[in-house]
């Protein structure tokens, strides 16, 4: 029997307390549209073409999918979303979601923007965590070459030093302001380089408090072992390990590349194996919570229930700063707000950025959602339940 029998993920009154009837109706029609795979497949090329030739659809995008899944185009525009979440006891993780850039000047601008998110977070309690991607501040091809063990040219060595300097500047600011920063996971063929960089940042900045977090994607069959191995290093060297634990976001791409290039897929054989490793990772971290700080990034109700139960079972305070639950803005409000209502630490990822630059993120979100069996049906059923409750 669960130790959290009073924690209900079915309570739609709490889940949607922050949503107006207009918000609820928009979400209903949006999730219905996402549920139609055909629309998700043809939407991106049509929209990209329309934006490219200057058709006036920016307003439509901003009022629908952007408004639901993003906080705004700037940090300042995210203030309303941040306050709305905070009113429900949920923190904000500002996520600058510009993707696919490849110029040094853009990498510098992104570094500066991430530092701005840290400085914004430091002003109050509503933004407990920050996040960035290494590919936001460094070239993908360079990381790929490093991961493969190929020798860098002199220019590439200088380029790599500049990438490390950008990461160091971000983590130094996080440390000086006392604001934790998570380094997102990416594709397996650049991840080893990211892991090494993240671990080095932990060595520098996590001696007294968890400031830097690496991300572990448990849809990979080797990542539970990585968590245990990195924790052993942290214990031996005397720093706190920061771990964001997710299932993962690149599965189809990973399998396809492994097949094309003829190497064993790094992906788990099935969903059951991913779920098992994810939950085992939560158990391992809860057993070692004194020097592991975790952010459980999951939309899985069973995993959320498990972690909530583990905290009670091991008499770990709900507000222990080493434990956060996290979901994406616009999804799984039944988890986020009911967990917050039960006094657990919860923070939502709030993506932001110029609409045109954030489109790849939005399309990927829609495509991922249709790939998650039952996720859209679950979202829709909860929205319908709340609409009925309000109409009584």
Secondary structure, DSSP 8 states (H G I E B T S, - for coil): --TTTT--TT-HHHHTTT--HHHHHHHHHHHHHHT-HHHHHHHHHHHHHHHHTT-S-HHHHHHTHHHHHEEESSTGGGHHHHHHHHHTT-EEEEEE---S---HHHHHHHHHHHHHHHHHHTTSSS--EEEE-GGGTS-HHHHHHHHHT----HHHHHHHHHHHHHHHHHHHHHHHHT-EEEE----HHHHHHHHHHHHHHHHHH-SSS--EEEEEETTBTTHHHHHHHHHHHHHHHT--EEEEEE--S-HHHHHHHHHHHTS---B-SSHHHHHHHHHHHHHHHHHTTTSEEEEEE---HHHHHHHHHHHHHTT--TT-TTEEEEEETTS-HHHHHHHHHTT--EEEEEEES-HHHHHHHHHHHHHHHHHSTTHHHHHHHHHHHHHHHHH-
